Amino acid sequence: MTVSRRTLLAAGLAATPLAACDQALKAVQERADPTPMGRSAAAGDAAPAGQSAAPQSEVSQGVRMPSAPWTYAAFQAAMEASKRPSRITEAEWAAIQARKPAAVKRISDYLAARFGAADPNVLKAFEAVPREYYHYQYAEQRSMATQAYEANPKPWAIGHGSVLSDYLGQAYMTQLAAPKPTDVSLEIGTGSGFQSSLLSRIVRDAYTIEIIEPIGRAVDQIFAPLGYSNVHGKVGDGYFGWPEVSEGFDIIMLTCVAQYAPPELFRQLKPGGRLIIPIGQPFRRGQVLYVYTKDADGRVHSRRDVGVFFIPMTGAMQSRPKGG
């Protein structure tokens, strides 16, 4: 997003050759029609097209913090329940936890520098969500938990052309979205699931769509073991949003770069809502984060935010010219 954001994401892509990444992404371009994932996060099946969406969750009185201590045993049990093998030792897990406070302080300083002050709810959400749980290489079926909370934040390839974004960038986009307990959010590009998990600790309900089927189906199983019952996911093309959620969304966030903002997303954005979207050309510099807002009369306003570098939005975005 800033110079550090661009540099970090470029470093992450260097770990996966661009040609290989592009090939993996092109393989899913024709999946334009959403198909439900195996299970919605601890809340029943994700709603297929034409059926009602997941039931409304309760509004939290504050950031949803863990109901039980996050221990090595809890980590191992959650990994097993999510069907992702992990071989890290208890000593390695303890080292991860020892790095977390410094990472949270790094996030706090970064947000203060960017916004003037860090949103306390964003910091609490980062403290609540165990990032090491999301460090997983799905193509190779191995945990990367020992790399969590790195001192030099960067994206990590998680397989099948997808990445876990760097945590400073995710913190920035979360505070930019200004999530509130009554909000309903939609993320386009589930990836590791970390961004929607982060939002879910603050908002009422967090919806997320992933077009890469192997990632979407695997990541769909990681929310329930953490008790994140207000995360609802499906495999599909985020270009079309999630129209079955008839109330619409207060926050729509794309974690992939689009060539333009899909019209359907504006229709699903509530008055007072925020659409945060990277716009630019795939695998090229010059991508910019845009913030669109809708006023009470339904008029849409936009502003440029910062420079970013994201992997591309696939599916209908790559087959439909602007206005198509």
ABEGO torsion letter per residue (X at the ends): XBAAAAAAAAAAAAABBAAAAAAAAAAAAABABBBBBABBBGAEBBBBBGBBBBBBBBBBABBBBBABBBBAAAAAAAAAAAGBBBABBAAAAAAAAAAAAAAAAAAAAAAAAAAGBBBAAAAAAAAABBAAAABBBAAAGBBAAAABGBABBBBBBAEGGBBBBBAAAAAAAAAAAGBBAABBBBBBGAEAGAAAAAAAAABABBBBBBABAAAAAAAAAAAAAAGBAABBBBBEBAAAEBAABAAEBABBBBABBBABBBAAAAAABBBGBBBBBBBEBBGBBGBBBBBBBBBAAGBBBBBBBBBBBBBBBBEAAAABBBGX
